[in-house]
Amino acid sequence: MYTLIVVLHVIVSIAMILIILLQTGKGSDIGAVFGGGSSQTLFGSTGPTSFLSKLTAGAAIVFMVTSLLLAYFSGGGSVGSIMRGGATAPSMPGPAPAGAPALPASPGVPPAGFPAAPGK
């Protein structure tokens, strides 16, 4: 089902691109004044305006429906949440083991057993 919707979505997308590219712009009516009136005889005397606009509206509706269906099918997975108790918060680290070396109290003070300055 998901694959069928993806294929239909791609086909409608390509068809919508082609339909929109076939439509004439708003400023093309001025060309009829200078002898370009016979360029739209393929669709009759009224031109392709009403046919292509209806086809564009139909393709846009199918595109939106397939987009919504794809979004619905892709968002079906469950996600864990901290608010529902799905994950626990990290705890504070415990004390170091007895055999581990202790860290110095401040970064500038060397640990016991090291010379105060290198080379001295």
N, C-alpha and C positions, 0 to 999 in steps of 0.2 A: 504494500500500500504506500509506504513512504517513498519507494523508488518511483512508483507511478506518478506521485505528486511532484517529485523533483523533475522528472522528464517533462511533465505537463507545464511546470513553471518555467523551465528553460525554453520550451517551444513558444509559450505565450510571450516571454520576454523578447525573443528574437522577432516574433510577429509584430509586437507593439513597436519595436524600433523601426521596422520596415514600414509599418502603416504611418507612423509619424513622419518619417522621411518622405513619404509620397505626398503628403499634404502640402498645399501651396500656402505661401505666407499671405499676410493681410495686404501687403503692398504690391501684390502681383496683378491687381485689377487695373492698374494704370497701364500695363502692357497691352491690354486689349484696345486701348485708344490708338496705339501706334501700329496696329496690325497683328497683334499677337492673340487675337480672339479665337483663332482656329486651333490653338494648342490643346484645348480641353474637350475635343470632340469625342474622345474615347468613352466617356461616361454620359454623353448626351449634352443637351444645351444648358442644363443647370449646372453641370460640372460635377466633380467628385466630392464636393463639400459635404453634402448630407450623408452620402454613403460612407465616406471615410470617417466622418465624425461619429457615426453610429458604431462603426467597426472599432474605432479607438475606445469608445466608452465600454463596449463589450469586452474587449481585451483587457482594459484596466480593471474591470470588475473581477474577471477570472484571475488576473494577476494578484489582486488584493486577497481574494479568497484562498488561493494557493499559498500566499505568504503567511496568512494567519494559520492555516493548517500546518505548514512546516514549522512555524514557531510553537504551535501546540504540541506537535509530536517530538520536537527536539528538547522541550523543557520538562519532560516527564520524569527525569531522574530525581531521586531523593537526596537531599543534602543535609548533613549533620549540622547541628547548631549548639552552641555553648548554652544558650538559654533553655533548651529542652533537656539538658543533661547529657548530650551526646558526647561531649569531650570534657575532660577535667582540666582545671587550671594547673600550670606547672608549680611545683612546690619549691620552697626555699632549700638550698643545698645544706646538708647536715655538716657536723664538725668533721675536720680532716682525721684520717686514721692516725693511730699513735706513732707509727713508723715514718710518716711523711714529713719532709722538711718543712719548717715553718717559714712563712714569707716575712720579709723585713717590715717593720712598723711603718716606715716611710720610704719613698723611692730613693732618697739621697743617702740613706744610712746603709752601709754594707752589712751583710750577715756576720755573725760571730765567726772568727777564724780566718777572715780575709784581711789583708793589709788595708790601712786607711786610704792610701794612695797607690796607684799602680807603680811598680818599679822601685819602691822605697823599702 
